[in-house]
Structures are given as C-alpha cells and as structure tokens.
Amino acid sequence: MQQADTSGSVGIVSPKTLYSAKPVTLANGRVLPEVTLVYETYGTLNEHHSNAVLICHALSGNHHAAGYHHPDDTKPGWWDNYIGPGKPIDTNRFFVVCMNNIGGCDGSTGPTSINPETGKPYGPDFPMVRVRDWVSTQHLLMEALEIPSWAAVIGGSLGGMQAMRWCVDFPDKIRNCVVIASATKLTAQNIAFNEIARSAITSDPDFHDGRYLEHGTSPRNGLAIARMIGHVTYLSGTAMGMKFGRDLRSGTFEVGTDKQVEFQVESYLRYQGESFSGRFDANTYILMTKALDYFDLARDFNDDASKALAATNSHFLIVSFTSDWRFSPDRSKEIVDALVRANKSVSYAEVEADNGHDAFLISIERYQTLFAAYMNRITI
Amino acid sequence: MQQADTSGSVGIVSPKTLYSAKPVTLANGRVLPEVTLVYETYGTLNEHHSNAVLICHALSGNHHAAGYHHPDDTKPGWWDNYIGPGKPIDTNRFFVVCMNNIGGCDGSTGPTSINPETGKPYGPDFPMVRVRDWVSTQHLLMEALEIPSWAAVIGGSLGGMQAMRWCVDFPDKIRNCVVIASATKLTAQNIAFNEIARSAITSDPDFHDGRYLEHGTSPRNGLAIARMIGHVTYLSGTAMGMKFGRDLRSGTFEVGTDKQVEFQVESYLRYQGESFSGRFDANTYILMTKALDYFDLARDFNDDASKALAATNSHFLIVSFTSDWRFSPDRSKEIVDALVRANKSVSYAEVEADNGHDAFLISIERYQTLFAAYMNRITI
C-alpha cells in the first residue's frame, strides 16, 4: 500500500471541534442558535501567543490544510505545499490555524447539520452567510484559543477576501494580511460563471429545492457540471493545452468509420466532476458562491476600497498570477492601488505561472521564495 | 406594432428548399438515403454565374443570415450587419447563398427529421457529421444552383472552418476565402467547454438518451445551461463588465435583511438560456459541438496546416478580434503563418474589439471597412 510521505510535512493531524452554545447573529439578521466549528492546528502556540497564523479556505476547501489524517492517506491537506516545517508558513515558527467555515460541509455548522429547531438537516433553510460572518466566527475560535492577535491572516481567492475583511473588522487583531489571487469584488463574468454553476445544481431534479437529503439523494449531476465549469475556468488555456492538447482517449478520426472519438480532456473533466460531487454538498456550493458574489470590500465605504482600508493596521502582501483570468493581476492591482492610496505598507508580486487561478495551490519557485521571505520577516 | 426596418436591408426573404433523393455518404461511412437542404439567397445571380458568395453558419446559426421573414419581425437574420445593399457583402453586387447545414434543426435534414428507414425522428441515431460533410452538401446546392465557382466562401468561427475546408476539398471552386474568428483546430480548453455543455444536456433526465422527441419532451434545462456557458465564454469579461457591472436586479445588501440579491447578469443569462432552449434541438447542439471539436485542418497532412493549404487556389482574408479568448488572435495567426509558409495570398486584420468572440456578428467600424474593401476588390 502507498503510504503518506510525511517528510517535510506536519505529519499526522486530527481535526478538533469547538462547540459554542451562544447564538450567532449573522449579517442578514438570521440567528444560528449554536455553532460547531471544526478546525486543525499545526505547530505550537508560543508563550506569548504571538505566533498564530489563520489560514482562510476558499470555495471548495476546508480545515484540512496540511498534513495527513491517516498513515495511508495518499494526499495531504489542500495547502501542504505552503504549510509545514521549513515551508513558507513555517510550522517550526508559527502556530497555524485553519477552520472549516460555517455553511461548509466538513463538520462546521452548515446546511448538512441538524437544525436544532426542526430536528432535520438545515438544507436550503441554512441562512446565506457573508464573508464577514466567516470572519466573526473565526474570531470566536480566536478567542477560544486565547490568541490576542494574528501574526498573519492568509488566504487565496475567497480566502483572500476573508483576510481583507479581517483587516477591516478587527484592525487591531491582525498584524499581517496575505491576499493571494483575490479581488475586492467579483466581476460580472465571475458572477456569471457562478450563476451557471448554481443553475446546473438547482435544475438537477435530484435537487428537490435543496431538500435532497430528506429525499435520500443528491444533485450529483448538477454538482459535477458546476465543478467542471470551475475546473476549466480556474485553469488557464495554456495549462490545459500543455496537459492534454488534443490527445485522444478512445476512437479514431479515420474516414469511413463511425467510432466516436473521446479526447483525454473530456474524460478527465468528467472524472473531476464526479469525484467532487461525491464529496461536496450542493447547498454549501450555492452558499459559498453567493458569498463570493456578494463580497464587496468597498460597499460600505462609498465604493472606495481605499476608504475601506483606511483604518486597517496590517502590513500587506498581495500576490497574483499572470495566467489567472478569473482573479486576474488587474484585480490584485486594484487592491494594491487602494492600499497605496490609503498610505499602507504593501508588497506586491505578480508571479509568472501557467496554471491559472489554481496556481495559488501549486509549488512555484518564485512564489515560494517571496512568500517565505515575507513570512520570515514577521515579528513574533 | 413594431415593424421590421428594411432600409439598407435585403428586405423580406423566404427560405427555399432543395430535396435530393441521391444518397449522401458521410465521412464516417454512414449514408443518408436522402437530404433536404434549406437555404436563402439574397441579390441576383449574374449572367456568368460568377458573383455567388457562400455564407457558412456557426454553431447556433442557420440559413436565415439576412433580411426579415415577416414584415412584423423585429430581428433580422443573424448576419444582417454584414449582408445587404451597400454592406460589406453587398447584395447589389453579389448573389449570396446561406444554407442550414445538415444535422441542423431549422429545416435541413437533421436529428429532428424523420428517418425514412424507421418513420421516426432520427434523434440520436443521426450520424455524426464532420465539417467536410457540410462542405460536400453545400457543394450539392452549388451544383443545383449552377454555380461553377464561388466568388467567395465566408464564415466566422465554425463557419470559418467550413470556408477553409472548401479551399482544401474544392480548390478550383473557390476564389476567395474569408475566415473570421476561427482556428485550424480547437484547443483543449475549447473542447472542455463544449464537453461541459454536452454533459449538461445529456445528464438532463429529459434527454432520454437523445430520444426526447419520442417522449414528447426536450432537455430544456441542460440546453439552457449549455447556452449560458456559450454565452459567457463567447463574450469578453470586459464586455460583460461594461454591460452589467455589479448592477442588481432585486434584493439589497443591507445588513440585517434576509432578502436574496440577484444581479442583472444572472437574470439576463437565464433568459438567454431559456430562450435558446425553446428554439434549438439538443441533438443538433451535441452534433455541432462534436464537429467543432473534431475539425483539424492539418490532420490528413502530417499535422502541418501549410501542407493542407498547399494545393489551394484562393485569396484569403483572415480576421480576428483582440478580446476573443475562445478563438484568440493567436489561432488566426496560426492560419496566416500556414498560408504564408504555403506561399499564398493572404490579408490579415486583428480588430480591436471588446465583444469577445461575438464581435464577428457586431457592427464594428474597422471590421466593416476592411471587410468591404476586401469584398470590393473581388473580380466577378
């Protein structure tokens, strides 16, 4: 059997749980009577509790950011390339925290949780959450762990939006903010892709208006289509070309035969869609994409992101990737411009990468180096 | 009632029909026992039959390229911006022919036609057709109309692939070839988008393995998703941003309210999807996207497009649009490079346009001017 390669890794880790019986009032006014927060930690909290780093996950991520759950796991957590001993987010130095956001489907209170008021899963009745709700529940965990301020809050994509929101909502509790492949708000094109994904889910007859769990089913086809759209658009055309080109999986183009041709890229995509739909919750997918669409850092600040960032006290690292067309370098530059106008301390790097939006998850030398350099300069 | 504005237009037109009882053998070896070809013509065939121009339609197009069918039509044919008196494809000078391709769903033999062997609609049993089959059936129409050679064959996108195939298959019957926003073959990313669209259709329970007509239904949801994907990817991010931004259709972002927000771009997209799914056939959509995926001009020529084009005798005009990311200027430059290496006469223009792939359908001054100039130089 293939064993987990735990060298250079945080090794075997186990999720932890924080249960809070205190009701949580969300941005939209709805109240969760209780919340369960599932999280992982890597490294050791120092004496002064000054070395804690919060990792915020994106759309399809969860609390399992690094290491392995079982010795026979073949895949580590989703950001194992960047979290571990000697890695940019160095667990020899930092105490790293990653939490499954509420509304998620990996243990924290979300649509698959039992609604204590009905005894049934929340399903579509789970309230829409905003990025600020994630930040406020991450803050609950922060208090429970007795962390007075984060050495850094770090996130890619939707995670980067949470990191920025931290700076605005808790300016004195975050010393560094690392925003990777993100934006102050989505473009119309991004909202459009999210809406197509949601339409694929909601038009699947197994969706049952979101009450699929009560029907003992799941809108797997719709969720697979949603994931396929995400997968293609989070990669670059160049990366897909290099990986698949026009290689065939079956059939031939011989004239005079009726054998249907299948390209490698087609079966790969279908596999990605099917495997995702087996592990992810459709209501969570809808909720997370809505939170993405709704996020607008400058909305409460007269549409001026520099005003939103005016009262923040963090140092900032902003990173973008050349081939990322869903969160293009131009979106990161808007963040940088707003920070400069607000007279804040900001480092920016546009990293040459072929992998599109997914580049933020991948080992890329320049990205590794500059990320490590920034993290090493943080005082703890 | 709003009336058709027929000024500068070919006016009211009616489709014509060519029925051929002669069996047609397709590239894959399958035989259509008979074919019906629906087409329109605009302008007048001159004495020497030397002024005929063939327009090849793309994925969702048909034979109705210009003018109006009824005085109360509010929309003209799909390329009315470019075909008509005084327009680039000037009907005062040219006799313009546009045919619904076989496999289509607007009258020519296709999946919705009755299979004479079974008395039922072909549905999914309709053979997969290749671009070369469209060219060979367009050639049937050419013979019926007694046209010895086309002054020009013109097409955008999938239509451009047909125009190139004309040059290869009938080098002495085409004097000018106009290829707009096209490619010698699709990229992996393009194939991937087509596969997602097909998956949306085939996973719709109303698809019934393609026999939805026999079940008195249609996979409308799947077809709507397919169209939404096409719509977003055929536009540019810039164009969507200018058209919709983050404008809301309903709801508010007020903190403390539970009213769901809908962006304008979402309802617009859904409307586009629904209206398309009411008029288009799902099996045709699958067949047309497969033809797109399969097309590879150089496949029979050792993957060398310049060898494919070596025996052609046309002059070429190649046009691309800066913001078209599904058929990017780089794809057009590959055509131009192949033509230059084959020592052919080629004009190339990369037109500045914000509208993405859809630019080829839209009135854009520089595109109008250069297209008209090229067409005016054609000897008839």
Chai-1 contact restraints between the chains, C-beta under 6 A:
chainA,res_idxA,chainB,res_idxB,connection_type,confidence,min_distance_angstrom,max_distance_angstrom,comment,restraint_id
A,A27,B,V255,contact,1.0,0.0,6.0,A-B,restraint_1
A,N28,B,D258,contact,1.0,0.0,6.0,A-B,restraint_2
A,G29,B,G256,contact,1.0,0.0,6.0,A-B,restraint_3
A,G29,B,D258,contact,1.0,0.0,6.0,A-B,restraint_4
A,R30,B,D258,contact,1.0,0.0,6.0,A-B,restraint_5
A,T187,B,G237,contact,1.0,0.0,6.0,A-B,restraint_6
A,T187,B,G241,contact,1.0,0.0,6.0,A-B,restraint_7
A,A188,B,M240,contact,1.0,0.0,6.0,A-B,restraint_8
A,A188,B,G241,contact,1.0,0.0,6.0,A-B,restraint_9
A,A188,B,F244,contact,1.0,0.0,6.0,A-B,restraint_10
A,A188,B,V265,contact,1.0,0.0,6.0,A-B,restraint_11
A,Q189,B,G237,contact,1.0,0.0,6.0,A-B,restraint_12
A,Q189,B,M240,contact,1.0,0.0,6.0,A-B,restraint_13
A,I191,B,F263,contact,1.0,0.0,6.0,A-B,restraint_14
A,I191,B,V265,contact,1.0,0.0,6.0,A-B,restraint_15
A,A192,B,V232,contact,1.0,0.0,6.0,A-B,restraint_16
A,A192,B,V265,contact,1.0,0.0,6.0,A-B,restraint_17
A,A192,B,L269,contact,1.0,0.0,6.0,A-B,restraint_18
A,E195,B,E266,contact,1.0,0.0,6.0,A-B,restraint_19
A,E195,B,L269,contact,1.0,0.0,6.0,A-B,restraint_20
A,I196,B,M228,contact,1.0,0.0,6.0,A-B,restraint_21
A,I196,B,I229,contact,1.0,0.0,6.0,A-B,restraint_22
A,S199,B,I225,contact,1.0,0.0,6.0,A-B,restraint_23
A,A200,B,I225,contact,1.0,0.0,6.0,A-B,restraint_24
A,S203,B,N221,contact,1.0,0.0,6.0,A-B,restraint_25
A,P205,B,P205,contact,1.0,0.0,6.0,A-B,restraint_26
A,N221,B,S203,contact,1.0,0.0,6.0,A-B,restraint_27
A,I225,B,S199,contact,1.0,0.0,6.0,A-B,restraint_28
A,I225,B,A200,contact,1.0,0.0,6.0,A-B,restraint_29
A,M228,B,I196,contact,1.0,0.0,6.0,A-B,restraint_30
A,I229,B,I196,contact,1.0,0.0,6.0,A-B,restraint_31
A,V232,B,A192,contact,1.0,0.0,6.0,A-B,restraint_32
A,G237,B,T187,contact,1.0,0.0,6.0,A-B,restraint_33
A,G237,B,Q189,contact,1.0,0.0,6.0,A-B,restraint_34
A,M240,B,A188,contact,1.0,0.0,6.0,A-B,restraint_35
A,M240,B,Q189,contact,1.0,0.0,6.0,A-B,restraint_36
A,G241,B,T187,contact,1.0,0.0,6.0,A-B,restraint_37
A,G241,B,A188,contact,1.0,0.0,6.0,A-B,restraint_38
A,F244,B,A188,contact,1.0,0.0,6.0,A-B,restraint_39
A,V255,B,A27,contact,1.0,0.0,6.0,A-B,restraint_40
A,G256,B,G29,contact,1.0,0.0,6.0,A-B,restraint_41
A,D258,B,N28,contact,1.0,0.0,6.0,A-B,restraint_42
A,D258,B,G29,contact,1.0,0.0,6.0,A-B,restraint_43
A,D258,B,R30,contact,1.0,0.0,6.0,A-B,restraint_44
A,F263,B,I191,contact,1.0,0.0,6.0,A-B,restraint_45
A,V265,B,A188,contact,1.0,0.0,6.0,A-B,restraint_46
A,V265,B,I191,contact,1.0,0.0,6.0,A-B,restraint_47
A,V265,B,A192,contact,1.0,0.0,6.0,A-B,restraint_48
A,E266,B,E195,contact,1.0,0.0,6.0,A-B,restraint_49
A,L269,B,A192,contact,1.0,0.0,6.0,A-B,restraint_50
A,L269,B,E195,contact,1.0,0.0,6.0,A-B,restraint_51
